[in-house]
Structure formats: structure tokens, C-alpha cells
Amino acid sequence: MRNRKGFTLVELLIVVLIIGALAAIAVPRIGASAADAKTNACKTNVDTINSQIELYMANNGSWPTALTDVTEDTDYFPDGAPACPFGDAYVYSATTHRVADHSH
């Protein structure tokens, strides 16, 4: 008999099946992790904006009339206001003087 080197078709098929099973488990978890990261980033942005609104009140003695009073001021956001990772706009309530959490 000849001395053959290499893998048999059955061995390759088993490896492909194992890789496929691992991918089927991993891909949904990665997608869920990305969504969780966006939700957490959105909540952090809301907390940051609300703390800057409170700082605006402490500095000026009055609440801002619009969210842009704070977000467009480089004293409060020198690198620009945070953007929602979902693409939604943050909405300021003149009643509560807060930006409400709108994470998905």
C-alpha cells in the first residue's frame, strides 16, 4: 500500500460541521452584544446630557430653554454633543428639565 498524507473527506466534513455549529452559537450572541452596547451607550449619553443640564442651571441660575442651549455650548460639550447610537434625537423636557431615556 502507498503511504498517503492528508485528510480524508470524512475528517474534513466533521471539521466543517463543528465550525458550522460553533458559528451558529456565536453569531446571535455577537449581534445581541452589539445591541446591548448601543443601549448602554445611549443611557450613558442621556446621563451625561442631564448632568450638563444641571451644571448649566448651577452656572446660570436658570434652566435652559432648549437642549441646544447646552449641547451647542462648547463649555459643556467641547467635543460636541453626544449622538444617539440608534440615530434618534434626544428630547429635552422643559417641565422636568431632563432628557428622557429612549433606549431601545
C-alpha positions in Angstrom: 0.0 0.0 0.0 1.0 3.5 -0.6 1.7 5.9 2.3 -0.8 8.7 1.8 -0.7 12.0 3.6 -3.6 14.3 4.1 -7.1 14.4 5.4 -10.0 12.1 4.3 -13.3 13.6 3.1 -15.0 12.4 6.3 -12.5 14.2 8.5 -12.9 17.4 6.6 -16.7 17.1 6.8 -16.6 16.6 10.5 -14.4 19.7 10.9 -16.8 21.8 8.7 -19.8 20.6 10.8 -18.1 21.6 14.1 -17.2 25.0 12.7 -20.7 25.5 11.5 -22.2 24.5 14.9 -19.9 27.0 16.7 -20.8 29.7 14.2 -24.5 29.1 14.8 -24.0 29.6 18.5 -21.6 32.6 18.3 -23.3 34.8 15.7 -26.5 35.5 17.6 -24.6 36.3 20.7 -22.4 38.8 18.9 -25.4 40.5 17.5 -27.1 40.7 20.9 -23.9 42.1 22.4 -23.8 44.9 19.8 -27.4 45.9 20.6 -26.6 45.9 24.4 -23.6 48.1 23.8 -25.7 50.6 21.9 -28.4 50.6 24.6 -25.8 51.2 27.3 -24.1 54.0 25.2 -27.5 55.7 24.8 -28.2 55.6 28.5 -24.7 56.9 29.3 -25.3 59.8 26.8 -28.6 60.7 28.5 -26.9 60.7 31.9 -24.1 62.9 30.6 -26.5 65.4 29.0 -28.6 65.6 32.1 -25.6 66.3 34.3 -24.6 69.1 31.9 -28.1 70.5 32.1 -27.7 70.6 35.9 -24.4 72.3 35.5 -26.0 74.9 33.2 -28.6 75.6 36.0 -25.8 75.9 38.6 -23.8 78.3 36.3 -26.7 80.4 35.0 -29.3 80.3 37.8 -32.0 79.1 35.3 -32.8 76.0 33.4 -32.0 76.0 29.7 -35.0 76.9 27.4 -33.9 74.4 24.8 -31.5 71.4 24.6 -29.3 73.3 22.1 -28.5 75.9 24.8 -26.4 73.2 26.4 -25.4 70.9 23.6 -24.1 73.6 21.3 -22.2 75.4 24.1 -18.5 74.3 24.0 -18.2 75.0 27.7 -20.5 72.0 28.3 -19.6 69.8 25.3 -16.2 70.9 24.0 -16.0 67.9 21.6 -19.7 68.3 20.5 -22.8 66.8 22.0 -23.1 63.0 22.2 -25.2 61.4 19.5 -27.6 58.5 20.0 -26.1 55.3 18.6 -29.5 54.4 17.2 -29.8 57.7 15.3 -32.7 59.1 17.4 -32.7 62.7 18.6 -32.6 63.4 22.4 -35.6 65.4 23.5 -35.5 67.9 26.3 -38.5 68.4 28.6 -38.9 71.9 29.8 -41.2 70.6 32.6 -38.7 68.1 34.1 -35.6 69.8 32.8 -34.3 66.4 31.7 -33.6 64.4 28.6 -35.7 61.2 28.9 -34.2 57.8 28.3 -35.3 56.4 24.9 -33.1 53.4 24.6 -34.4 50.5 22.6 
